[in-house]
Amino acid sequence: MTPPPVRIAVVLPLTGAESLFGQQGLQGAQLAAAEINAGGGVLGGRPISLEVHDEGTDLDRAVAFTRAAVDSDVTAVLGPTSSTHRDAMLPICAAARIPLLYATDYEGGACSRYLFCYSAIPDHYLPSLVETLTAGSDDFAMVGADYSWPRTIGARLRRDLNARGCRLLHEEYVPVGAGDMADVVTRAVDCGAGAVVMALMGSDGQDFIRRFAALDRRPQLAVIAFNENYMTGLAPSMTEGIITALPFLESLQAPEARDFVSRQRAMFGAHAVVSYFAESHYGLLMFLRHALDSAGSDESESVIDAMGDVTLTIGHGPVTLRATDHHMV
């Protein structure tokens, strides 16, 4: 008799403004599931089954898919890619006592027994980014999407710049999926800033970069969470000189990073993009596999108890999942 699968609901934006991130997250999850199943599955031979739902960068759809998933008694929910969607999905998962696996950069501070974050937060990268940028400029502009993650970055950026005697001349937050960034770019540059910090999502970020690159006079551009996804549809000249800070890049030369990229491309093609989103979603499923086998059960509370204070080598070296707050070191 074939053992029943361990079912994981994947609720990611595969279309819409954040589709670049959702598609990469799914790619990482699919590689993890394939490798786990090729290695014999979990719990003595049960395969991992990914039940994929495209929430389309739409909050109502994300909530509906999450409710349907927990009602069908999945073992975990993997997703989403935005803080707004995460904050709406978490109470649903917590009420059902099912872990929500969140593998996207965010503003920090979200802690719950039922939330696990493979996530870079501003404290990880903003200090070094500000140090780099203030070596070349005293005046800054900030442009972000209008939700908690970019606004938290803006507040932290303002604080760090003030501490260094620098100024934030312009700060603007635009709705996700706004599309045409021409006027936004103009306002950010015309304020006279020597450097612009941008935290827009997906296609909005691409449009900002495209229009910024067409300017005759360009200040320094720093893009928060800039990764390989942005490169699709952009000429190399448009992205040359952008400053960012990331926990993973596909061009890293560390052996484990090169091996991870090679395995991704063996599954998805020689030209597949391999970003931090692929690495982080892959990593969270590997932590889940470890917890399932350590618990000897797919009962959610037992799995949650087994996920903390574990160190695994993922795409960029050893990563520790802390039991205290369910975040990564």
N, C-alpha and C positions, 0 to 999 in steps of 0.2 A: 504493500500500500504506500502510495506517495505521500510523504509528510506534508502537512499544510504549510503554505508560505508564511513568512513574517511580513505583514503588509505595512508599508510606509506610504502615507499620503504626501505627495509633493505638490505644494501650492505655490506656484511661482508665476511671474509675469512673462509669458512666452510671446506675447504681443503687447502693443502699446508702448508708452514712453520708456519703460524700464525693461523692454524685451531683451536688450543686449545683455543685461545682468542675469535675467531669468534663464535665458538659453545657456549661458555659461554655467550657472548653478546646476541646471539639469544635466549638462555634459559631465560635470564632476560627479554627480550622484550616480549617473549611469555607469561610469567607469568603476566606482566603488562597488555597486551592486554586482556588476559582472565579475569583478575580481573575487568578491566574497563568495559568490555562487560557484565560481570555478575552483575555489579552494575547499569546497564541501559545504558551503552555507554556514548556518549557525545552529546552535542547540542540537547538535548531532545529526545534521543533514537537512535542515529546513532552509529553503531558498529565501532570499530577500526579494520581495515583489514591490516595485515602485508603481503606485497608482497616481498618474500625473494629471494635474488639473491646471489649465491656463487661466489665471485670474485676470489676465488682460490689463494689468495696471489699474484695476478697478476695485475700490474698497468693498463695495457690496458683493461683488463676485468672490473676493477673497474670503469674506465672512461666510458666505453661503457654502462655499466648498469646504471650509474648515468645519462648519457644523455638520455637514453631510459625512465628512471623514470620521469625526469622532463618534457620530451615531452608528457608523458601521464597524466600530471597534478596531480601528487601526492601532498599531503599536506606537507610532510616533507620527508627527507632522513635520515635514521639512519645508521651510520657507518662512516668510516671504523675502522681499528685497528692500522694503521701506519700513521705517519706524512707525508710521501711521498705521500701516496694515498689521505690523507685529502687535502693536498695542491693542488693536481690535481683535486679533486672533487669540492672543494669550489668555484672556479670561475664559474663552470657550474651551481651550485645551485644559486649563487649570480646573475648571468645573468638572471636566470629564476625567481628570487625573492622568492626562496623556502629555508626554513631553513635546514641547515645541522646539525644534532645532533651527536656530537662526544663524546664518553664516554670512552676514553682510556687515560692512563697516557701519557704525552707528555712533550716536552721541554719548553713549555710556549711561550707567545708572539704572538700567533695567535688570532687576534681580528677582528671581522667583524660583521656587522649587521645580517648577514645570517649564523653565526656560533655560536653554543651553546656547551660549553665544561663542561662535568661532569668529570673532569680530575685532577688527582694529578700531580703537576709540581715540578721540582727540589727544588724550594724554600720551599716547604712544608716539605720535608723529608731529604734532604742532610745535612743540618746543624746538626741535631741530629744523623744521621748515621755516619758522620765524627767524631763527638765528641766521639761516642762509639768506633769506630775503632781505633782512635789515642790513646786511653787509653791503647791499647795493642801493637801497632806497629808504627814505624816511616817511614817505606819503603813500597810502594804500587805498585801494577800493576793494570791496567785497560784494560778490554776486552769488546768490544761492537760490535753491528751490525753497518754496514757502512751506516748510514743515520743520520738525524739531531738530533733525540732524544738522542741516546747514545753519539754522539759527543758533544752535549751540556752538558750532564752529565759529560763527561770527562773533558771539559774545566772548569766547575764549581768545580769539584773534585780537579783538579790541583791547582786552585786558593785557595780553602779552605785549602788544605794540605800545600801549601807554606806559608800561613798565620800562620800556627801552627808549622812551622819549619820542616815539614815532606817532603818526596820526592816521586814523582811518577817515578819509575824506568823504567817502561815498559807500553806502551800504544798502543793498536792494535784494528783495526776495520775490521771486516770480512763481506763479502757479506751475505745478508739474504738468508737462505737456503743452506749455504755452506756444511752442513752435518757433516762430520768427523772433530771433534774438537781436535783430539789427539795432533797435532803439536801446536795448539793454546794454549792448556793447558800446554804443555811442556815449551813453551816460557814464559808464564806468571809466572810459578813457578821457572824456572831456573834463572830468573833475581835476585833472592834472596829476593823478597818481603815477608814481614811478613803478608800481607793481600792482597787479590785479590778482586777487585770489578768487577762484571760481569753484563752486560746489553745486553744479547743476547735474541732473540725472540724464543718462541715456541720450536720446535723440536731441534733447534741448542742449546738452553739453556739446554734442557734435556741432550743432548749428552755431553755437557761440564760438567755438574754436575756428570754424570755417570763416565766419565773418570777421573775427579778430585777426586772422592771418591775412585778410585782404587789406588791412589798414596800412597807410603809408608810414605812420608813426605808431610804434607798438611799445608799450611798457612791458616789463617782465610779466609773464603769465605763469601763475602757479595753479594747478588743478588738483583739488583734493580727490583722492582715490582714482586718479587718472590711471587707466590700465589699458591693456591691449585691445579691449573691446572698442575703445574710442577710435582706434586706427582704421577700422572698417569704414570705407567710404570717405576717408580723408587722405589727401596726398601727404607723403612724408614731409614735404616742406611746410605743411600747415602745423605739424606737431613738433618740429625741430625747435629745441630751446625751452620747451615747457618743463617746469620744475614740479616734481611730485615726491611723495614719500609713501612707500607701500611695503607690506610684509612679504610679498611674493611678486616676482616677475618671471615671465617665461625665458628670459635671457640670462637668468642667474646661472653661474657656472658650478655651483655646488653639486656634487654627484647625485644627491637625492632629488634636486630640482631637475637636473637633466634627465634623470630616469623617469620622473613623473611626466615631464613633457613628452618624452618618447612613448610612454604607454598611452597617453591621451591621443597622440597622433597615430599610433598603431590602430586604435579603435575608431577614430573619427576622421582620419585622413591626414596626409602629410602637411597640409596647409591649415589644419585646424588651429584656431586661436586658443591659447591656454592662459587664462588670466587667474588672478587671485580668487575670483568667484568660483572657478572650477576647482581650485585647490581647497578652498574652505568648505564647500559642500561635500567634496570627497572626504575631507578630514572628519567632518562631523559624523558621517555614516560609519567611518572606521572606528570612531569612539563608541558609537552605538553597538557595532558588532562586538567590540570588546566587552561592553557592559552586558549584552545578552548572554554571552558565553560565561562571563564571570558570575552572573546571577543564576544561570542555569534555568532561566524562565523568561517568558516574554510578558510577565505580569508587570505593569508599568511602574509601580512603586519599587519593586525589586530592581528593575532596570535603572531607575533614577538613582537609587542608593549605590549602584555599582559603577556609575559614570564618573564620580569625582576622584580627584587626586591620582590621575592616570597620565602617564607620559607615553606618547607614540611619536614615531618619526614619520612625518607627512612630507609635503613637497618642498619644505624649506628648513628641514632639520627637526630636532625634538620639539614637541609641543605638549604642554601640560594643561590639562583641564582641571581647574581648581574645584574642590568640593565646596568651598565657602560661598562662592558667588556664581559658579558655573560659567566662568569666563576663562579665556586662554592666556597662558604665559608663553 
